[in-house]
Amino acid sequence: MPTPLLIGAGSGLISAALFASAATATALAGVLFYLAPLPLCLAGLGWGGMAALFSALAGTLVIAVSLGPVTAAVFAISVAAPTALLTHLALLSRPAVAPQGHHVAALEWYPAGRIVGWAALMAGLLASILVLALGYDQASYRESIREILSHSALKELDPDGTLFTEETISTLSDVLARALPAAFAVIWLTISLFNLWMAGLIVDASGRALRPWPDLHALELPNSLVLIFAGALAASFLPGLPGLLAIGLAGALLFAYVLQGLAVIHVATRNVPLRSLLLATIYFGILLLGWVAIVVAIVGLAEPLLGLRQRSNRAGQPPAATE
């Protein structure tokens, strides 16, 4: 068997084991579950798209045999297929074109910004699938959330029902039902991009990388996503199921623009005193205060119009020599 297929089979088995670890319901299992895409990313970025595809198929087969077809379908839709597609996109390349229009020996790799954009669209799609899996209308969807809360660990924390009453659970279910699509999309996007980034670092350090490490400070989302984001944001205010479906896509794209905003800030603050402290404050603000993430996303959205990175790069260049 060719080496990429052997690597794919092994990484698929490891990914399936990490995904199945969630069934043990321990804190360590949760961490391992979040790393389930990592073996697939390593196989793809280090041994090619065929290894990633075989890894996805092998992991799905192992899950199907051990945990059943339903769990295998969840693994295939949420982990295997998206990860294989993202690694395939990361390995796409074409001959670079010189200013005169001639092809040169260097390769032009698929931009990191487009990979993030595709990942955000996948996150929005998966959030929609989650909503539809819980209910095909708003009433059944909210009832499913309420049932999940009623049979969750909340009952173990309050077995007498004095704190988490039916009214409290109903209120929590209403809040969670509205926030769940965006929260799921952001968490899935974070996990997927983190594993892709970590796998890139590992294969680059080991010398197995099939593409050079991209300049993440130059991260640039496709301009077409602005219209998609605006449409999803407007549709998120619709009542009923359409609004819930749009919330997931809007949340995923908002997070993608947060990443672009962070890339802009990293470039724009290169010559700023106490830059490390400023960046640390921004990152902590994003984690703790929601409005900071919105401000950073606005910076990312405004970058195509303002060109802040180009201005910062020009400002950092030495003045041209005069005769």
N, C-alpha and C positions, 0 to 999 in steps of 0.2 A: 504494500500500500504506500502511495506517495507520502512524503513527510507532511505536507500541509493537511492531508486528510487525517493522518495520525494525530497531529497537533489539534485539529478540529475536534476529533472524537474525544480526546482527553479534556480539552477545555470545555466541551459541551457537558461532559460528565461532572466536572467541577462546578460549572454554573448551575446545573440541575441540583446538585447537592446543596449549594448555597441557597438557592430558591426554596428548596424543601425544608431548610433549617427553620423557616418561619413557623413550622408546625410545632416546634418544641416550646414556643412561647417564653423564651428567656431573653434577657437584654442582649446577650452576645449573639443570639440567633437573629435579632433585629439588625444588628450591624452586618452580619454575614449576608442577610437577605439583601441589603442595599448594595452589596458588592457582587451580586449575581451577574450583572452585565460585564464585569471586569475580564473574566477569562475569555469571553467572546471577543471583546475589544482587543485583547492581547493577541489572540489568534489571527484576527483580521489585519491589524496594523503591522504585525510581525511576519506573517506568512501568506497574506493575500486574501482576497475576497472569497476564494473557494474554501479556504480554511474557516472563515467566519460563517459561511453558509452551512458547511458540514457540521460546525460546532452548534449552530442553532438547531439543525435537524436532530443531531445526536442528543442534545439536552432535552428537546421536546419529546423524543422517543423514550428517554429514561424516565421523565416525569409521567408520561402516559402509562408506562408499565408499573411504576411504583405507586403513583398517587391517583391515577385514573385520567380519563380523557378530558374531563372538565378542567381540572387543574393544569393539564398539559396545554389546553387551549388558552388559558389565562397566561401561562408562561410564554407561549408562542406569540401571543398578541402584544403583551406588555413588555417582554424582555427580548426574546430571541429575534423576531422579525425586525423590530426597530433597530436593534443594535447591529444586526448584519447589514441593514441598509445604510446606517450612518457610517460604518467602517468602509463600505463600498464607496460611498460618496467621498470619504476622506482620501481614498486611493485613486480617484479619478485625476487624470492629467492630460495635457495636450502640449504640443510644441509651442514654445513662447514665440511671440511675433515681435520683430524689431520695429522701430518707428517707421522704417521704410516699407513695412508690410511684408518683409521676408521672414520665413521661419528660421529660427536659430536652434542650436543644439540643446539649449536649456529647456526644461519643462515648466509649464505653468500648472500648478496644482489647484485643485478645487478649493475655492476660498473658504476660510474658517467661518466667515460671516454667513455664507449660504448654508453651511452645515448646521449652524445654530438656528437659522431660519427654518430649515426643514425639521429640525428637532422640535421647535416650538409648534409647528403645524401638527406634528405627530402627537405632541402632548395635548393639544386641543382636541384632536380626534379621539384619543384614548379617554379623555375626560367626558366626551359626549357618549362614548360607548358605556362608560361607567354609569352615567345618569340613566341611559336607556335600559341598562341591565337591572337597575333598581326599580324602574317604573316607566311605563310608556305614557303616563300623564302625570301632571303635577301632584295630584292627590295620592296616587299609588307610590310615587317617588318619596313624598314626605312620610307616608306610612311606613315604607321600608326603612327609612332613617330612624323613625321612632321605634320600630321593632328591634333594630340593631342596638340602639341605646338601652332599651328595656332589658335586653339579654346580655349586656356587656358587663365589664368589670364594675360599673357603677353600682350594681346590685350587691356585689360582694363588699364594696366599701360601705354601703348603707343597707344592710339586710332588712332593717325594720321599715325602710321607706320613709323615714322622718325627714331626711334632707332632700333626697331625690324623689320627690313626689311625682305623680302622674302629670301634674301641671308643670312642674319644673322640667321634666323630661320632654314634654310637648314643646315648651319654649326653646329648650336646647336643640331639639330636632328641627325646629323652624330656622334657627340661626345656622345650624350645621348644613341643612339642606341648601341654603343659599350660598354658603362659603365653600362647600365641598368641591364643586367642579374646578374652581380656580386653585384651591389648595392642592388638589390632586395633580393638576397640570403643572404647577410650579415645582412640587416635590419630585414628580417624575422627570421633569426637564433637568432639575438640579442633579438628580442621581445619574441620569444618562450622560450628561455632559461631564460630570465629575469623573465617572469611570472612563470615558473616552480620553479625557485629559490625563488621568493617571496612567492609563495604558500607553499613551503617547510618550510620557516621560520615561516609563520603564523600558519600552522598546528602543527609544532613542539612547538611553544610557547603556543598554546592552549591545548596541550596534546592529540591532535587527530591524530598525525602522526602515520601511519601504518608501517613506516620503520625508523630506526635511521638516524640522519643527517650524510651524508657522509663527509669524509675528502677531501675537494675540493683541498687542496694542493697536494694531491696524484693523481690528475687527470691524467689519462694515456689513450691516444687514442689507439685503436687497431693498431698493426703494419701493417695490411693489407691496411690501409688507405694511407700509404705512396705511395704504388704503384698506387692506384686510383688517388691520388693527382698528382703524376708525370705524369700519362697518361692524366688527365684533363688539366694540365698545358701545356703539349706539344700540345694537340689537340686545345687549345685556340688560337694558332697561325694559324690554318687552315682558309682559306678564306670561306666566305659564312656562311650559317646557322650552319653547324657543329661547326665552331669556336665559334659562339655566344652561342650555347648550352653548350659548354665546359667551357666557361667563368663563367657561373653561378656556376657550380660545383667546379671549381677551386677557386673561391672567397669564397664559403662557407667553403671549407676545409682549405683554408688559415686562415680564421678567427678561425676555430677550433684549429689550431696549435698555433695561437696567445694566445688562452686561456690556452693551455698546456704550452706555454712559460711563461705566467704570473704565473702559478702555480709553475714552476721551479724557477722563480726569487723570488717568495715569500719565498720559502724554502731556497734558496741559500743565501739570504740576511738577515737571521735571526740574525746573530751576527755582522752585518755591522753597524757602527755608522751612525746616521742620516738616518736610514732605511726608516722612514716615508716620509722624503723629497725625497729620491731617488725613492721610489715607486710612489709618487705623480707626480714626473717629468716624469716617464715612462708612466703613464696613460695619462697625458696631451699630451705627445709626440705622443701617439697613436691616440688621438683625433685630433690633429692639424697637425701632420707630418706623411705622409704615410710611409716613409722609416723606422720610428721607429717600426711600426707594422710589417714590413717585417723582421727586425732584431729580434724582439721577436718571430715571427713565426719560424725563423731559429733556435733559441734556443729550441723551442718546438720540431722541427723536429730532432734536434741533441740529444735530451735527451735520447732516447733508446740506442744510441751508447756511449755517454759520461757518463751517469749515474750521472748527477750533483746532484740530490737530495740525492742519496745514499751517495755520497761523503760528502755532507753538513751534513747529519745526523750523519755520522761517525765522522766527525770533531767536531761536537757539543757534542759528548758523552764524559764523563769523562774518563781519562785514566784507564786502567785495573789495579787492585791492584797487586802488585808484592810481592812475599814472600822474 
